[in-house]
Amino acid sequence: MTTLTLTNARIIDPETGRDEPGHILIDGGQISGIGPAISPQGDILDVKGAIAAPGLIDMRVLTGEPGAENRESIASAAQAAAIGGVTSIVIMPDTNPVIDDMSLVEYIQNRGRETDISVLVAGALTKKLDGKTLTEIGMMSERGAVMFSNGATPIADSLIMRRILSYSARFNALVSNRCKDPALTNGACAHESDFSSRLGLNGSPSTAERIMVERDIALAELTGGRLLIDMISSEDAVNAIRNAKRRDIEIASSVSINHLCLNEIDIGDYRTFAKLDPPLREETDRLALLDAVNDGTIDVVVSAHDPRPAGEKRLPFAEASPGAVGLELLLAAGLSQVADDKLDLMAFLKTVTINPATLLDLPSGRLQEGAPADIVIFDPSKPWVCNSDTLSSKSNNTPFDTRRMTGKVMATLSAGKLVHNSFSE
């Protein structure tokens, strides 16, 4: 493998807090030297003062493969990830068939090896995501599943969730559960508020999120299981998680980049591209989520990449499918909040690099000698306009369409291989 040196970079390593100019020497797919004193060797890529940070790790990616490759294949998701500076993705089990046994875990892994990035697998918590029949978490973990989830469907039965957390604790497996009470969210398509009432849309109250968050925290405390509270969207959930962390309960939480950047007003005149699950909430919720990323209450930011073909979005708002693509926009959308002084750059980068790497026990997510050369190079101040028609995903459903962005990925390296390069554009 060719030796490569990235020169004239602003090196940021969120794990150590390093933020300094220097060079990065790459050899054999790993970082073999880093810092201002490194002598360039081999091929040279002058990044001209751009930031070099660990490649992003996206812990929540839906594809259509297997079963609905027209929405997104693993190959097209990997391509979109590389363009967005994402070098590792975790595929959710919401596929057809569901990823609920060892053979499906191995299938996704094999398809992932054909791509230029690292494709990881989240196994299903229950068979066919039925919320009742536990899967072989231990066996799937041995085959390489890095976490376990019931996808978009929460585990509603508290006894089943207790059993899952108790069983998974034997293998130190990470359990992810959506935080919504099904009885309070059934049929909802927006946040319950005066705004949704004026639009005539059935709303989901933030209380439905808080109820499930507090239940799962109590069960994690009871069982000792490792819990990831998946995609919170409300100030109520933030407060519950912050209180639990003060009591040293072993939990983590994630939020989608959409909920850090948008609020319910972005639905506008029934814009179905802004129909998401969980729904976009009030501005006070968005600001609380941003504060929670900055102070470390929220551990992970995800793209919540959920490709939907036009036929599922060009419907009345209540009938349209929720979801948005996000692999190409995760970093840029976060950097736009940094440019607006809403997000701290180092805090944000932690949530998409070292924090998910730690939760998933990965060697990536850091810029240090001996670490995999998974690196994103980006210009934090470069302005551009999002055009959904130019996105590389098979589907182009994004609420960021026509939105002005600040910050752009210039190059992406995965295991030392240059998988995206826009310096010449």
Secondary structure, DSSP 8 states (H G I E B T S, - for coil): ---EEEEEEEEEETTTTEEEEEEEEEETTEEEEEETT----SEEEE-TT-EEEE-EEEEEE---TTT-TTT--HHHHHHHHHHTTEEEEEE-S-SSS-S-SHHHHHHHHHHHTTSSSEEEEEEESBGGG-SSSB--HHHHHHTT--EEE-TTS----HHHHHHHHHHHHTTT-EEEEE---HHHHTT--EESSHHHHHHT--EE-HHHHHHHHHHHHHHHHHH--EEEEE---SHHHHHHHHHHHHTT--EEEEEEHHHHH--GGGGTTT-GGG--SS----HHHHHHHHHHHHTTSS-EEE--B----HHHHSS-TTTS---B--TTTHHHHHHHHHHTTSS-HHHHHHHHTHHHHHHHT-S-SS-STTSB--EEEEEEEEEEE--GGG--SS----TTTT-EEEEEEEEEEETTEEEEE-TT-
